[in-house]
Amino acid sequence: MRPIMHSYALRDYPLAHVMRVAAACGWPAIELSSWHFDAGSDAGNSLAAAVEAGRHHRVEIFCAGYWAVFTTDDEAERVYWVDKLCALVDGCAANGITLINGAGGWLVRDAEHWDRDWTVNGSAMASAAHLEQVADCYRRVAEYAADRGVRVAVEVHPNTVHDTVAATARLIALVGHDNLLVTLDPANSVAIDDADLNPAVVDLVADRVAYFHLKNCMLRDGGADFTVDAAAGIVDNYRWLARIAELPAVTAVCVEYCGAGDPHPRLAAGRRYLEDTLRLVALQRRAPAG
């Protein structure tokens, strides 16, 4: 599986720095966070500039990030978000980017303190109406993107209606479109549902998994503290990568760092951990039974 560097790790640095780091450290491709391009009306031109910068550094853009609020009760606002994602799809299609990844189901009790106690937000407060609204929006985006050769991934993400693997599985079933896929990120969800500590939960979405985010966390006050290396924290990423390696549709793993401090050594450590772990996983798969 190809290692992908998430540009969100370098969110406090400009795109030029992201590309230089990726090139200098041998990353073949990046996930381009919406922190590093205009995901709005100028998405096409912004992505074209990013692709050109990547070409100069011999770094591919594996996928582009998105954000939407499909949970709003305002139908006009939902149309706005759908149109925005469709414009992003057009920009990706025009620039050879075949995957978008992100979240569309934001739902929190207290907007000022969204980072506190994730267990009461997202799927915990989602009504049937919220789920239908989100599903309808994703269905329209997935269909639009399918016609343009772009896949749409929904990331398991805190404070959304798809904040755990089980919640994401429910959403995928409601949408009912083959072009809506899943990005797994156990560090995002273990604070919400400890079932996501066990990679067996992948079975709920195994036929839709397109991508995996590799990071780790510690639990803090109902949420997650991401200021740890991929090899640290409470997620056993060896077991997760061993399960992901069994899914033929997953050809890339993204190393992400969302914590505080200097991200550069964290990314380097994550890359080494990924390579070492995949080597061990491959040895285990080749080992004779017994």
ZICORPE-V920837 format. One record per residue. N is the residue number from 0. RES is the residue in one letter. PSI is psi in whole degrees, -180 to 180 (none if undefined). D_CENTER is the distance of its C-alpha to the mean C-alpha in Angstrom with 1 decimal. Layout:
BEGIN
N/RES/PSI/D_CENTER ; N/RES/PSI/D_CENTER
END
This chain:
BEGIN
0/M/139/16.3 ; 1/R/139/15.5 ; 2/P/132/14.1 ; 3/I/137/11.6 ; 4/M/129/11.8 ; 5/H/123/9.3 ; 6/S/-17/11.7 ; 7/Y/-29/10.6 ; 8/A/-30/12.6 ; 9/L/37/15.5 ; 10/R/-22/15.1 ; 11/D/10/18.9 ; 12/Y/153/19.9 ; 13/P/166/20.5 ; 14/L/-37/19.0 ; 15/A/-39/22.1 ; 16/H/-41/21.5 ; 17/V/-48/18.0 ; 18/M/-39/19.6 ; 19/R/-42/22.5 ; 20/V/-46/20.6 ; 21/A/-44/18.6 ; 22/A/-45/21.9 ; 23/A/-32/24.0 ; 24/C/6/21.8 ; 25/G/25/21.4 ; 26/W/125/17.7 ; 27/P/-22/17.9 ; 28/A/162/14.8 ; 29/I/157/12.2 ; 30/E/122/8.9 ; 31/L/106/10.7 ; 32/S/152/9.7 ; 33/S/-7/11.9 ; 34/W/-20/14.0 ; 35/H/12/15.4 ; 36/F/163/16.4 ; 37/D/107/18.0 ; 38/A/11/15.8 ; 39/G/-137/19.0 ; 40/S/-21/22.2 ; 41/D/25/22.3 ; 42/A/-42/19.0 ; 43/G/-50/20.9 ; 44/N/-39/23.0 ; 45/S/-43/20.4 ; 46/L/-38/18.2 ; 47/A/-42/21.5 ; 48/A/-39/22.4 ; 49/A/-42/19.1 ; 50/V/-41/19.6 ; 51/E/-41/23.2 ; 52/A/-40/22.4 ; 53/G/-40/20.2 ; 54/R/-39/23.1 ; 55/H/-36/25.5 ; 56/H/2/23.7 ; 57/R/43/22.9 ; 58/V/122/19.2 ; 59/E/149/17.1 ; 60/I/107/14.2 ; 61/F/-42/11.9 ; 62/C/165/9.7 ; 63/A/142/9.8 ; 64/G/157/7.8 ; 65/Y/165/9.4 ; 66/W/137/10.7 ; 67/A/159/13.5 ; 68/V/82/15.9 ; 69/F/-3/17.1 ; 70/T/-10/18.8 ; 71/T/144/21.7 ; 72/D/-11/25.1 ; 73/D/111/26.1 ; 74/E/-39/26.0 ; 75/A/-36/26.5 ; 76/E/-37/23.5 ; 77/R/-41/21.3 ; 78/V/-41/22.9 ; 79/Y/-47/22.0 ; 80/W/-39/18.3 ; 81/V/-46/18.5 ; 82/D/-38/20.6 ; 83/K/-43/18.3 ; 84/L/-37/15.4 ; 85/C/-36/18.1 ; 86/A/-38/19.3 ; 87/L/-42/16.0 ; 88/V/-44/16.2 ; 89/D/-44/19.8 ; 90/G/-40/18.9 ; 91/C/-47/16.5 ; 92/A/-38/19.1 ; 93/A/-18/21.8 ; 94/N/17/20.2 ; 95/G/21/19.2 ; 96/I/121/15.3 ; 97/T/10/14.5 ; 98/L/135/10.8 ; 99/I/146/9.0 ; 100/N/136/5.4 ; 101/G/-152/5.4 ; 102/A/145/7.9 ; 103/G/8/11.6 ; 104/G/38/13.4 ; 105/W/131/14.4 ; 106/L/111/17.5 ; 107/V/151/19.4 ; 108/R/-37/23.0 ; 109/D/103/23.7 ; 110/A/-29/22.0 ; 111/E/-23/23.7 ; 112/H/45/22.5 ; 113/W/-22/19.0 ; 114/D/5/18.1 ; 115/R/136/20.9 ; 116/D/76/20.9 ; 117/W/-19/17.6 ; 118/T/-18/19.6 ; 119/V/-2/21.5 ; 120/N/-171/18.8 ; 121/G/-126/16.3 ; 122/S/-25/17.4 ; 123/A/-26/20.6 ; 124/M/7/21.9 ; 125/A/127/20.8 ; 126/S/170/23.8 ; 127/A/-36/24.4 ; 128/A/-42/24.7 ; 129/H/-47/21.3 ; 130/L/-41/19.7 ; 131/E/-39/21.9 ; 132/Q/-48/21.1 ; 133/V/-44/17.3 ; 134/A/-42/18.0 ; 135/D/-43/20.5 ; 136/C/-46/18.3 ; 137/Y/-36/15.5 ; 138/R/-43/18.4 ; 139/R/-43/19.9 ; 140/V/-44/16.8 ; 141/A/-41/16.1 ; 142/E/-45/19.9 ; 143/Y/-45/20.2 ; 144/A/-37/17.4 ; 145/A/-39/19.0 ; 146/D/-14/22.2 ; 147/R/11/20.9 ; 148/G/25/19.1 ; 149/V/131/15.5 ; 150/R/148/12.9 ; 151/V/119/10.7 ; 152/A/138/7.5 ; 153/V/125/7.0 ; 154/E/135/4.3 ; 155/V/112/7.0 ; 156/H/136/7.7 ; 157/P/152/11.3 ; 158/N/25/13.9 ; 159/T/168/12.8 ; 160/V/-11/14.5 ; 161/H/54/11.6 ; 162/D/-5/11.6 ; 163/T/168/12.6 ; 164/V/-42/12.6 ; 165/A/-42/16.0 ; 166/A/-38/15.2 ; 167/T/-38/12.4 ; 168/A/-40/15.1 ; 169/R/-42/17.6 ; 170/L/-46/15.7 ; 171/I/-43/15.2 ; 172/A/-39/18.9 ; 173/L/-40/19.9 ; 174/V/-47/18.4 ; 175/G/36/20.0 ; 176/H/131/18.8 ; 177/D/-18/17.9 ; 178/N/6/15.7 ; 179/L/117/13.0 ; 180/L/-179/10.7 ; 181/V/135/8.2 ; 182/T/118/5.1 ; 183/L/142/6.9 ; 184/D/83/6.9 ; 185/P/-31/10.6 ; 186/A/-23/11.3 ; 187/N/-23/9.6 ; 188/S/-12/12.0 ; 189/V/-24/15.1 ; 190/A/-19/16.9 ; 191/I/-40/16.8 ; 192/D/112/17.8 ; 193/D/-7/19.3 ; 194/A/-26/19.1 ; 195/D/1/15.6 ; 196/L/-23/17.4 ; 197/N/116/18.7 ; 198/P/-12/16.8 ; 199/A/-20/19.3 ; 200/V/-19/17.1 ; 201/V/-29/15.1 ; 202/D/-23/18.3 ; 203/L/-25/17.4 ; 204/V/17/14.7 ; 205/A/-34/15.8 ; 206/D/-1/16.9 ; 207/R/0/13.6 ; 208/V/127/11.1 ; 209/A/-17/9.9 ; 210/Y/156/7.5 ; 211/F/133/7.2 ; 212/H/126/6.2 ; 213/L/113/9.7 ; 214/K/-171/11.2 ; 215/N/177/13.9 ; 216/C/166/15.7 ; 217/M/153/19.0 ; 218/L/135/19.9 ; 219/R/110/21.6 ; 220/D/46/23.3 ; 221/G/2/21.0 ; 222/G/-163/17.8 ; 223/A/141/16.2 ; 224/D/116/17.4 ; 225/F/8/15.0 ; 226/T/63/18.0 ; 227/V/159/18.3 ; 228/D/164/17.8 ; 229/A/-28/15.6 ; 230/A/-10/19.0 ; 231/A/-168/20.0 ; 232/G/-171/19.0 ; 233/I/-9/19.3 ; 234/V/126/16.6 ; 235/D/89/18.5 ; 236/N/-20/16.0 ; 237/Y/-50/18.9 ; 238/R/-38/19.0 ; 239/W/-45/15.3 ; 240/L/-34/15.5 ; 241/A/-39/18.8 ; 242/R/-42/17.5 ; 243/I/-36/14.6 ; 244/A/-17/17.5 ; 245/E/-7/19.3 ; 246/L/107/16.9 ; 247/P/-23/18.2 ; 248/A/-17/15.5 ; 249/V/109/13.0 ; 250/T/0/14.4 ; 251/A/145/11.9 ; 252/V/130/10.3 ; 253/C/124/8.5 ; 254/V/123/10.5 ; 255/E/148/9.3 ; 256/Y/122/12.0 ; 257/C/4/12.1 ; 258/G/-169/15.7 ; 259/A/168/19.1 ; 260/G/-172/21.4 ; 261/D/117/21.4 ; 262/P/-19/17.9 ; 263/H/-51/19.7 ; 264/P/-29/21.2 ; 265/R/-42/18.1 ; 266/L/-43/16.2 ; 267/A/-43/19.3 ; 268/A/-39/19.7 ; 269/G/-39/16.2 ; 270/R/-45/17.1 ; 271/R/-43/20.4 ; 272/Y/-44/19.1 ; 273/L/-49/16.8 ; 274/E/-44/19.8 ; 275/D/-41/22.3 ; 276/T/-42/20.4 ; 277/L/-33/19.9 ; 278/R/-44/23.6 ; 279/L/-40/24.6 ; 280/V/-43/22.7 ; 281/A/-40/24.4 ; 282/L/-42/27.7 ; 283/Q/-39/27.3 ; 284/R/-27/26.6 ; 285/R/-12/29.8 ; 286/A/143/31.9 ; 287/P/151/34.7 ; 288/A/150/34.5 ; 289/G/none/36.6
END
